[in-house]
């Protein structure tokens, strides 16, 4: 088992950090850079910034924020929301992002996955999948869980890997913000369908949820927001819990290393 990454996810509705339940009912929490720096000092492995209304309004207003963050936070930063073209991706990377997370534009034009991977490398291209349970499977959604596609999540994950995605950011819309635990069946189904890393996101409510996602679900990384934003857990507590469960994690001194 590779080292598990502990990732802070920050949902942005410019200029504020926000948090909701099932990607709705957003509450403003404050300056996202203040939170990002706090997590960096705690020893977070990576940070994901997601402009959650960028695709809805066909804009991207997060780049100035990323530029400020990358000046004094030295862990990999992933940027998502409103990235529709190679030019958008280029601008995000120039602003200080290390990777980009793409959902809506990839669903509408899957070739974009290959274009990004070919130009910048697969490690740069994170396929974001927002999954809602339907019957005996899951359907891919976009526009922050607002719009259905009719596309099966497992088939889409496989296609994304074939097109060149380097990892998958997997969000359970049903679980997101509920603190009721990850959708382990979803994580397991996607993890078994692809060979690239899967980041589990949506639903973490306690430390055991983290280890369940890794041990039972097969997740390669954990992305969380609620518990960190509201200071219910610290990064050190997550790392210690993983160690106690014999889950390999990066030491604090190696954060940001590949």
KEGU-667425 format. One record per residue (C-alpha): residue number from 1; residue in three letters; x, y, z. Coordinates in nm, 3 decimals, always signed. Last residue first. Example, Ala and Ser with C-alpha at 12.3 -4.5 7.8 and 13.67 -1.06 7.14 Angstrom:
+-----+---------+---------+---------+---------+
: num : residuo :    east :   north :      up :
+-----+---------+---------+---------+---------+
:   2 :     SER :  +1.367 :  -0.106 :  +0.714 :
:   1 :     ALA :  +1.230 :  -0.450 :  +0.780 :
+-----+---------+---------+---------+---------+
END
This chain:
+-----+---------+---------+---------+---------+
: num : residuo :    east :   north :      up :
+-----+---------+---------+---------+---------+
: 258 :     UNK :  +0.636 :  +1.313 :  -0.433 :
: 257 :     UNK :  +0.732 :  +1.533 :  -0.143 :
: 256 :     UNK :  +0.487 :  +1.801 :  -0.031 :
: 255 :     UNK :  +0.485 :  +1.680 :  +0.326 :
: 254 :     UNK :  +0.804 :  +1.491 :  +0.406 :
: 253 :     UNK :  +0.869 :  +1.637 :  +0.753 :
: 252 :     UNK :  +0.516 :  +1.552 :  +0.863 :
: 251 :     UNK :  +0.579 :  +1.186 :  +0.792 :
: 250 :     UNK :  +0.387 :  +1.048 :  +0.500 :
: 249 :     UNK :  +0.118 :  +0.796 :  +0.585 :
: 248 :     UNK :  +0.116 :  +0.417 :  +0.588 :
: 247 :     UNK :  -0.202 :  +0.265 :  +0.733 :
: 246 :     UNK :  -0.116 :  +0.035 :  +1.021 :
: 245 :     UNK :  -0.439 :  +0.129 :  +1.203 :
: 244 :     UNK :  -0.246 :  +0.307 :  +1.478 :
: 243 :     UNK :  -0.045 :  +0.489 :  +1.212 :
: 242 :     UNK :  -0.368 :  +0.602 :  +1.047 :
: 241 :     UNK :  -0.498 :  +0.735 :  +1.378 :
: 240 :     UNK :  -0.172 :  +0.922 :  +1.437 :
: 239 :     UNK :  -0.194 :  +1.086 :  +1.093 :
: 238 :     UNK :  -0.555 :  +1.187 :  +1.149 :
: 237 :     UNK :  -0.470 :  +1.329 :  +1.491 :
: 236 :     UNK :  -0.174 :  +1.518 :  +1.346 :
: 235 :     UNK :  -0.396 :  +1.671 :  +1.078 :
: 234 :     UNK :  -0.625 :  +1.804 :  +1.346 :
: 233 :     UNK :  -0.981 :  +1.703 :  +1.425 :
: 232 :     UNK :  -1.308 :  +1.879 :  +1.512 :
: 231 :     UNK :  -1.157 :  +2.217 :  +1.426 :
: 230 :     UNK :  -1.465 :  +2.343 :  +1.238 :
: 229 :     UNK :  -1.275 :  +2.379 :  +0.912 :
: 228 :     UNK :  -1.084 :  +2.056 :  +0.966 :
: 227 :     UNK :  -1.385 :  +1.838 :  +1.036 :
: 226 :     UNK :  -1.583 :  +1.996 :  +0.753 :
: 225 :     UNK :  -1.313 :  +1.981 :  +0.485 :
: 224 :     UNK :  -1.180 :  +1.640 :  +0.402 :
: 223 :     UNK :  -0.988 :  +1.472 :  +0.124 :
: 222 :     UNK :  -0.852 :  +1.124 :  +0.194 :
: 221 :     UNK :  -0.599 :  +0.948 :  -0.025 :
: 220 :     UNK :  -0.536 :  +0.611 :  -0.188 :
: 219 :     UNK :  -0.887 :  +0.481 :  -0.126 :
: 218 :     UNK :  -0.928 :  +0.103 :  -0.113 :
: 217 :     UNK :  -1.278 :  +0.111 :  +0.026 :
: 216 :     UNK :  -1.242 :  -0.125 :  +0.320 :
: 215 :     UNK :  -0.893 :  -0.032 :  +0.441 :
: 214 :     UNK :  -0.866 :  +0.321 :  +0.300 :
: 213 :     UNK :  -1.223 :  +0.445 :  +0.335 :
: 212 :     UNK :  -1.259 :  +0.263 :  +0.668 :
: 211 :     UNK :  -0.941 :  +0.428 :  +0.799 :
: 210 :     UNK :  -1.081 :  +0.774 :  +0.731 :
: 209 :     UNK :  -1.428 :  +0.695 :  +0.863 :
: 208 :     UNK :  -1.265 :  +0.576 :  +1.185 :
: 207 :     UNK :  -1.134 :  +0.929 :  +1.243 :
: 206 :     UNK :  -1.481 :  +1.080 :  +1.256 :
: 205 :     UNK :  -1.739 :  +1.251 :  +1.035 :
: 204 :     UNK :  -1.599 :  +1.207 :  +0.685 :
: 203 :     UNK :  -1.887 :  +1.245 :  +0.440 :
: 202 :     UNK :  -1.753 :  +1.350 :  +0.104 :
: 201 :     UNK :  -1.416 :  +1.288 :  -0.053 :
: 200 :     UNK :  -1.210 :  +0.977 :  -0.132 :
: 199 :     UNK :  -0.908 :  +1.039 :  -0.354 :
: 198 :     UNK :  -0.852 :  +0.753 :  -0.597 :
: 197 :     UNK :  -0.504 :  +0.678 :  -0.729 :
: 196 :     UNK :  -0.475 :  +0.525 :  -1.080 :
: 195 :     UNK :  -0.533 :  +0.152 :  -1.131 :
: 194 :     UNK :  -0.903 :  +0.173 :  -1.211 :
: 193 :     UNK :  -1.215 :  -0.041 :  -1.161 :
: 192 :     UNK :  -1.124 :  -0.171 :  -0.814 :
: 191 :     UNK :  -1.084 :  +0.181 :  -0.678 :
: 190 :     UNK :  -1.413 :  +0.289 :  -0.840 :
: 189 :     UNK :  -1.617 :  +0.008 :  -0.684 :
: 188 :     UNK :  -1.443 :  +0.038 :  -0.347 :
: 187 :     UNK :  -1.499 :  +0.411 :  -0.324 :
: 186 :     UNK :  -1.865 :  +0.373 :  -0.416 :
: 185 :     UNK :  -1.923 :  +0.090 :  -0.170 :
: 184 :     UNK :  -1.748 :  +0.289 :  +0.103 :
: 183 :     UNK :  -1.976 :  +0.590 :  +0.065 :
: 182 :     UNK :  -1.785 :  +0.795 :  +0.322 :
: 181 :     UNK :  -1.910 :  +0.855 :  +0.673 :
: 180 :     UNK :  -2.212 :  +1.026 :  +0.824 :
: 179 :     UNK :  -2.051 :  +1.371 :  +0.853 :
: 178 :     UNK :  -2.331 :  +1.502 :  +0.627 :
: 177 :     UNK :  -2.119 :  +1.751 :  +0.432 :
: 176 :     UNK :  -2.089 :  +1.526 :  +0.127 :
: 175 :     UNK :  -2.263 :  +1.191 :  +0.171 :
: 174 :     UNK :  -2.517 :  +1.196 :  -0.112 :
: 173 :     UNK :  -2.284 :  +1.400 :  -0.334 :
: 172 :     UNK :  -2.021 :  +1.128 :  -0.298 :
: 171 :     UNK :  -1.706 :  +1.293 :  -0.427 :
: 170 :     UNK :  -1.428 :  +1.104 :  -0.605 :
: 169 :     UNK :  -1.115 :  +1.299 :  -0.698 :
: 168 :     UNK :  -0.959 :  +1.065 :  -0.952 :
: 167 :     UNK :  -0.592 :  +1.038 :  -1.044 :
: 166 :     UNK :  -0.355 :  +1.067 :  -1.337 :
: 165 :     UNK :  -0.620 :  +1.116 :  -1.605 :
: 164 :     UNK :  -0.492 :  +1.002 :  -1.944 :
: 163 :     UNK :  -0.784 :  +0.916 :  -2.170 :
: 162 :     UNK :  -0.783 :  +0.554 :  -2.053 :
: 161 :     UNK :  -0.806 :  +0.669 :  -1.691 :
: 160 :     UNK :  -1.102 :  +0.891 :  -1.770 :
: 159 :     UNK :  -1.271 :  +0.608 :  -1.956 :
: 158 :     UNK :  -1.241 :  +0.380 :  -1.655 :
: 157 :     UNK :  -1.377 :  +0.648 :  -1.422 :
: 156 :     UNK :  -1.662 :  +0.717 :  -1.665 :
: 155 :     UNK :  -1.761 :  +0.350 :  -1.677 :
: 154 :     UNK :  -1.765 :  +0.336 :  -1.298 :
: 153 :     UNK :  -1.963 :  +0.659 :  -1.266 :
: 152 :     UNK :  -2.235 :  +0.564 :  -1.515 :
: 151 :     UNK :  -2.331 :  +0.859 :  -1.734 :
: 150 :     UNK :  -2.693 :  +0.981 :  -1.739 :
: 149 :     UNK :  -2.555 :  +1.331 :  -1.702 :
: 148 :     UNK :  -2.723 :  +1.485 :  -1.401 :
: 147 :     UNK :  -2.687 :  +1.854 :  -1.316 :
: 146 :     UNK :  -2.675 :  +2.011 :  -0.971 :
: 145 :     UNK :  -2.392 :  +1.820 :  -0.804 :
: 144 :     UNK :  -2.149 :  +2.112 :  -0.816 :
: 143 :     UNK :  -2.210 :  +2.187 :  -1.183 :
: 142 :     UNK :  -2.165 :  +1.818 :  -1.267 :
: 141 :     UNK :  -2.317 :  +1.479 :  -1.194 :
: 140 :     UNK :  -2.202 :  +1.123 :  -1.262 :
: 139 :     UNK :  -2.455 :  +0.850 :  -1.185 :
: 138 :     UNK :  -2.398 :  +0.574 :  -0.934 :
: 137 :     UNK :  -2.501 :  +0.210 :  -0.916 :
: 136 :     UNK :  -2.770 :  -0.029 :  -0.801 :
: 135 :     UNK :  -3.062 :  +0.214 :  -0.836 :
: 134 :     UNK :  -2.903 :  +0.561 :  -0.848 :
: 133 :     UNK :  -2.639 :  +0.678 :  -0.604 :
: 132 :     UNK :  -2.501 :  +1.020 :  -0.681 :
: 131 :     UNK :  -2.141 :  +1.068 :  -0.787 :
: 130 :     UNK :  -1.940 :  +1.385 :  -0.843 :
: 129 :     UNK :  -1.627 :  +1.283 :  -1.032 :
: 128 :     UNK :  -1.321 :  +1.505 :  -1.054 :
: 127 :     UNK :  -1.059 :  +1.382 :  -1.300 :
: 126 :     UNK :  -0.719 :  +1.506 :  -1.185 :
: 125 :     UNK :  -0.478 :  +1.594 :  -1.468 :
: 124 :     UNK :  -0.139 :  +1.718 :  -1.351 :
: 123 :     UNK :  +0.010 :  +1.372 :  -1.285 :
: 122 :     UNK :  -0.098 :  +1.277 :  -1.638 :
: 121 :     UNK :  +0.155 :  +1.518 :  -1.785 :
: 120 :     UNK :  +0.131 :  +1.885 :  -1.884 :
: 119 :     UNK :  +0.061 :  +1.882 :  -2.258 :
: 118 :     UNK :  -0.044 :  +1.522 :  -2.311 :
: 117 :     UNK :  -0.239 :  +1.500 :  -1.985 :
: 116 :     UNK :  -0.422 :  +1.827 :  -2.050 :
: 115 :     UNK :  -0.517 :  +1.732 :  -2.406 :
: 114 :     UNK :  -0.609 :  +1.379 :  -2.302 :
: 113 :     UNK :  -0.853 :  +1.501 :  -2.040 :
: 112 :     UNK :  -0.984 :  +1.770 :  -2.277 :
: 111 :     UNK :  -1.082 :  +1.493 :  -2.520 :
: 110 :     UNK :  -1.364 :  +1.408 :  -2.279 :
: 109 :     UNK :  -1.559 :  +1.717 :  -2.393 :
: 108 :     UNK :  -1.883 :  +1.773 :  -2.202 :
: 107 :     UNK :  -1.790 :  +1.539 :  -1.918 :
: 106 :     UNK :  -1.437 :  +1.681 :  -1.911 :
: 105 :     UNK :  -1.570 :  +2.037 :  -1.902 :
: 104 :     UNK :  -1.792 :  +1.961 :  -1.602 :
: 103 :     UNK :  -1.534 :  +1.771 :  -1.393 :
: 102 :     UNK :  -1.178 :  +1.900 :  -1.402 :
: 101 :     UNK :  -0.927 :  +1.912 :  -1.117 :
: 100 :     UNK :  -0.599 :  +2.081 :  -1.198 :
:  99 :     UNK :  -0.254 :  +2.006 :  -1.060 :
:  98 :     UNK :  +0.049 :  +2.198 :  -0.933 :
:  97 :     UNK :  -0.130 :  +2.531 :  -0.902 :
:  96 :     UNK :  +0.081 :  +2.845 :  -0.868 :
:  95 :     UNK :  -0.082 :  +3.113 :  -1.083 :
:  94 :     UNK :  +0.105 :  +2.981 :  -1.386 :
:  93 :     UNK :  -0.058 :  +2.643 :  -1.333 :
:  92 :     UNK :  -0.404 :  +2.798 :  -1.322 :
:  91 :     UNK :  -0.336 :  +3.008 :  -1.634 :
:  90 :     UNK :  -0.218 :  +2.701 :  -1.826 :
:  89 :     UNK :  -0.530 :  +2.513 :  -1.724 :
:  88 :     UNK :  -0.755 :  +2.793 :  -1.848 :
:  87 :     UNK :  -0.559 :  +2.808 :  -2.176 :
:  86 :     UNK :  -0.595 :  +2.432 :  -2.217 :
:  85 :     UNK :  -0.969 :  +2.490 :  -2.200 :
:  84 :     UNK :  -1.271 :  +2.457 :  -1.973 :
:  83 :     UNK :  -1.148 :  +2.512 :  -1.618 :
:  82 :     UNK :  -1.446 :  +2.660 :  -1.434 :
:  81 :     UNK :  -1.383 :  +2.490 :  -1.103 :
:  80 :     UNK :  -1.073 :  +2.310 :  -0.983 :
:  79 :     UNK :  -0.729 :  +2.388 :  -0.849 :
:  78 :     UNK :  -0.490 :  +2.137 :  -0.692 :
:  77 :     UNK :  -0.210 :  +2.263 :  -0.470 :
:  76 :     UNK :  +0.097 :  +2.057 :  -0.384 :
:  75 :     UNK :  +0.261 :  +2.166 :  -0.058 :
:  74 :     UNK :  +0.470 :  +2.478 :  -0.001 :
:  73 :     UNK :  +0.234 :  +2.741 :  +0.133 :
:  72 :     UNK :  +0.392 :  +3.089 :  +0.141 :
:  71 :     UNK :  +0.365 :  +3.236 :  -0.209 :
:  70 :     UNK :  +0.140 :  +2.956 :  -0.338 :
:  69 :     UNK :  -0.155 :  +3.092 :  -0.141 :
:  68 :     UNK :  -0.138 :  +3.441 :  -0.289 :
:  67 :     UNK :  -0.127 :  +3.308 :  -0.646 :
:  66 :     UNK :  -0.408 :  +3.067 :  -0.568 :
:  65 :     UNK :  -0.633 :  +3.351 :  -0.451 :
:  64 :     UNK :  -0.558 :  +3.551 :  -0.764 :
:  63 :     UNK :  -0.648 :  +3.245 :  -0.970 :
:  62 :     UNK :  -0.987 :  +3.180 :  -0.813 :
:  61 :     UNK :  -1.213 :  +3.393 :  -1.029 :
:  60 :     UNK :  -1.299 :  +3.147 :  -1.304 :
:  59 :     UNK :  -1.613 :  +3.201 :  -1.508 :
:  58 :     UNK :  -1.889 :  +3.007 :  -1.674 :
:  57 :     UNK :  -2.152 :  +3.104 :  -1.415 :
:  56 :     UNK :  -2.240 :  +2.747 :  -1.322 :
:  55 :     UNK :  -1.888 :  +2.625 :  -1.399 :
:  54 :     UNK :  -1.734 :  +2.876 :  -1.159 :
:  53 :     UNK :  -1.985 :  +2.818 :  -0.879 :
:  52 :     UNK :  -1.785 :  +2.571 :  -0.668 :
:  51 :     UNK :  -1.444 :  +2.728 :  -0.711 :
:  50 :     UNK :  -1.252 :  +2.430 :  -0.574 :
:  49 :     UNK :  -0.917 :  +2.464 :  -0.399 :
:  48 :     UNK :  -0.752 :  +2.134 :  -0.310 :
:  47 :     UNK :  -0.463 :  +2.131 :  -0.063 :
:  46 :     UNK :  -0.194 :  +1.867 :  -0.017 :
:  45 :     UNK :  +0.000 :  +1.682 :  +0.252 :
:  44 :     UNK :  -0.131 :  +1.875 :  +0.553 :
:  43 :     UNK :  +0.133 :  +1.936 :  +0.820 :
:  42 :     UNK :  -0.042 :  +2.145 :  +1.085 :
:  41 :     UNK :  +0.135 :  +2.455 :  +0.949 :
:  40 :     UNK :  -0.011 :  +2.382 :  +0.607 :
:  39 :     UNK :  -0.356 :  +2.339 :  +0.758 :
:  38 :     UNK :  -0.335 :  +2.681 :  +0.925 :
:  37 :     UNK :  -0.206 :  +2.836 :  +0.603 :
:  36 :     UNK :  -0.501 :  +2.698 :  +0.408 :
:  35 :     UNK :  -0.749 :  +2.827 :  +0.667 :
:  34 :     UNK :  -0.611 :  +3.180 :  +0.653 :
:  33 :     UNK :  -0.596 :  +3.160 :  +0.274 :
:  32 :     UNK :  -0.964 :  +3.068 :  +0.258 :
:  31 :     UNK :  -1.071 :  +3.393 :  +0.427 :
:  30 :     UNK :  -1.391 :  +3.327 :  +0.620 :
:  29 :     UNK :  -1.647 :  +3.058 :  +0.696 :
:  28 :     UNK :  -1.943 :  +3.145 :  +0.474 :
:  27 :     UNK :  -2.223 :  +2.888 :  +0.488 :
:  26 :     UNK :  -2.354 :  +2.715 :  +0.177 :
:  25 :     UNK :  -2.691 :  +2.544 :  +0.174 :
:  24 :     UNK :  -2.594 :  +2.302 :  -0.105 :
:  23 :     UNK :  -2.303 :  +2.072 :  -0.196 :
:  22 :     UNK :  -2.465 :  +1.776 :  -0.016 :
:  21 :     UNK :  -2.439 :  +1.985 :  +0.299 :
:  20 :     UNK :  -2.256 :  +2.315 :  +0.280 :
:  19 :     UNK :  -1.921 :  +2.478 :  +0.343 :
:  18 :     UNK :  -1.778 :  +2.810 :  +0.225 :
:  17 :     UNK :  -1.436 :  +2.976 :  +0.205 :
:  16 :     UNK :  -1.496 :  +3.327 :  +0.083 :
:  15 :     UNK :  -1.385 :  +3.552 :  -0.205 :
:  14 :     UNK :  -1.529 :  +3.409 :  -0.414 :
:  13 :     UNK :  -1.741 :  +3.106 :  -0.348 :
:  12 :     UNK :  -1.457 :  +2.869 :  -0.263 :
:  11 :     UNK :  -1.467 :  +2.510 :  -0.145 :
:  10 :     UNK :  -1.147 :  +2.422 :  +0.040 :
:   9 :     UNK :  -1.041 :  +2.058 :  +0.045 :
:   8 :     UNK :  -0.763 :  +1.959 :  +0.283 :
:   7 :     UNK :  -0.573 :  +1.648 :  +0.176 :
:   6 :     UNK :  -0.419 :  +1.369 :  +0.382 :
:   5 :     UNK :  -0.217 :  +1.151 :  +0.149 :
:   4 :     UNK :  -0.192 :  +0.777 :  +0.208 :
:   3 :     UNK :  +0.151 :  +0.626 :  +0.152 :
:   2 :     UNK :  +0.135 :  +0.341 :  -0.099 :
:   1 :     UNK :  +0.000 :  +0.000 :  +0.000 :
+-----+---------+---------+---------+---------+
END
